[in-house]
Amino acid sequence: MASTTAAANAADITFTVNGAVRALTLDLRTTLLDALREHLDLKGTKKGCDHGQCGACTVLVNGVRINACLSLAVMHQGDVITTIEGLGVPGDLSDLQVAFLDRDAFQCGYCTPGQICSATAMLDEAAKGWPSAATDDLTGEVVLTDAEIRERMSGNICRCSAYPQILDAIRDVAGAAA
Amino acid sequence: MRPFTYERAADAAGAAKAAAEMAGARFLAGGTNLLDLMKLDIETPTHLIDVGRVPLARIEDGSDGGLRIGAMATNSTIAADARVRRSYPVLVEALLSGASPQLRNKATAGGNLLQRTRCAYFYDTAKPCNKREPGAGCAAIGGLNRMSAILGTSDACIATHPSDMAVALSALGATVETVSPDGTERSIGIDEVHRLPGETPQIETSLGVGELVTAIVLPPPPEGAQSYRKVRDRASYASGLASVAVAGDRIALGGVALKPWRAHKAEAALKSGAPPRIAAEVELAAARGNGGNNFKIALTCRLMTASIQKGQA
């Protein structure tokens, strides 16, 4: 457990990543993204813009999707973090991972981990009834139309523009859950 | 990013006190704006006070029929709250029109209020900006100013305030609660939180050194229609060129000034029987463009007219 006041420019940080407790001593400037990639060798999470604009670094923190590039590792003391490596492994893929393969929902694949982490949490948000800018009735039930899925995935950019296939893949899983 | 020291605050009063004790300290909540600006060397704090776990994330019923939104509530949780969705749709629509889902999951109510302008010249450290470096000049005036303000500008700054949420709060007549380093608590009307640029665009709010936003208080929902309409360059995840919030007989504009622009003149004109189009024109009579943003005057006028008409329908 780290002290809550760090006089120096480094801190001891402990959090749970993909089910395992990990303890690190990091420069305070280390983002959650760099902690995952450079210190825990979890290279699935990608650095795209590093400014919260592309979504390639999307991970789940306590089940909620965020941009790992715009968060400091030290802010996540005790948090539970899930990356693409924690959603599924070869031979035991998550439904969305399977759907992305079935639908060929990528070209270069660089944005894919972020897309899948984002979509995973997006389905949870929709299931909880969270509205979006595409929702007509703010107090009604959420129906994941194509317009809803597109709006809810607008924080993830795909430079290859595989959007039609990404939409197909997410619709497959959303439809199966409905 | 420059080195800094870090502490995690346990409570709001302690955070405010700590902020006043150390020069160069900044509050860190969601971090989505501050950390971005630190990477760009625009914000250069020497000490961060992490208020992210200060227990101010709850949304509570007010005794008067309103709501009290804790400053650490995320944009997402406010927009998802059943009471907000039922009674303050203008706020939900404004929140959901801003940023991306990932950012809204992290960004707090307090941080949303205090986020800094997205003026391209504020972000470009190779260009002069009176906000970054008082007295340096404003590169947006005479530069690429398509996104710039048309109301309340000065010769020192034509930046806009980027918050959608704050525009809805202005239309709703919200108040902002704070705690100061000496423990004093106060309430500030939303329209008094942000300042127009004048000669000191680097002073952006009426908050004192170390003063921490603790809550946003919504009055009981107004009679009449509520709406938030935003025009932007792409359908999602983009700053507004112009936006209009309507809540009953109150109107506020976004994307047009360095603060949420409460449309007092239009409200008064409507009250005295003017049609929507005339009310919008009265409000925008003082609007001035700087070339690239001249179109915003007509755009805002049409947007206001349409929103007011919709509210009256």
Interface residues (C-beta under 8 A of the other chain):
Chain A: T4 T5 A6 A7 A8 N9 A11 L28 R29 T31 D50 H51 G52 G55 T58 V64 R65 I66 N67 L70 S71 L72 V74 M75 Q77 S118 M122 E125 K128 G129 W130 P131 S132 A133 T135 L138 T139 R150 E151 R152 S154 G155
Chain B: M1 P3 F4 T5 Y6 E7 R8 A10 L28 G31 T32 L35 D36 K39 L48 D50 G52 S76 A79 A80 A82 R85 R86 P89 V92 E93 L96 S97 A99 S100 P101 Q102 L103 N105 K106 A235 S236 Y237
